[in-house]
Each structure stands twice: as C-alpha cells, then as structure tokens.
Amino acid sequence: MRALIVKFFDMLKDKSSGKIGAAIAFVLALFLVIFGFFKTLFIIILTVVGYVVGALAFSDKDKIKDWMDKILPPGRFR
C-alpha cells in the first residue's frame, strides 16, 4: 500500500499545479452532480476528520498501542 501511495505522489510531482487543480475540481463536480451538495459536504468533512485523526493518532505507534490496550486489555492472546 505504501508503495502505491509513493508511486502516486511521484506521479503528481511531474504534473503542473493547473492539472492537479483541474482534476480536484473535476472530482468535486462529479461528487456534486452524483450525490448533491450536502452529501458531498458530508464526504469532504469525514475525509478531513479522518485525515486529522489519522495524522495525530498514527504519528506515534506507542499511542496506538496504548489506545488499543485501553480498549482491549492485554490478555492471553498477546
């Protein structure tokens, strides 16, 4: 998965910012046409929240382990 993401960002480095902006606008326009305004807004909000939570939580692997220990206490399976 990481290799796929790295490959995707390497591909984006070679493109101009105008093409990237046009692609983002095109995807946003498709979402607006297919889902409508409020559903698209909901998708964007959840995407941003997921990114923020992922960036904060997964930046330190010990945080995740401590969080998982609170939810699922270590037992005989670990």
Buried (B, 14 or more C-beta within 10 A) or exposed (E): EEEEEEEEEEEEEEEEEEEEEEEEEEEEEEBEEEEEEEEBEEEEEEEEEEEEEEEEEEEEEEEEEEEEEEEEEEEEEE
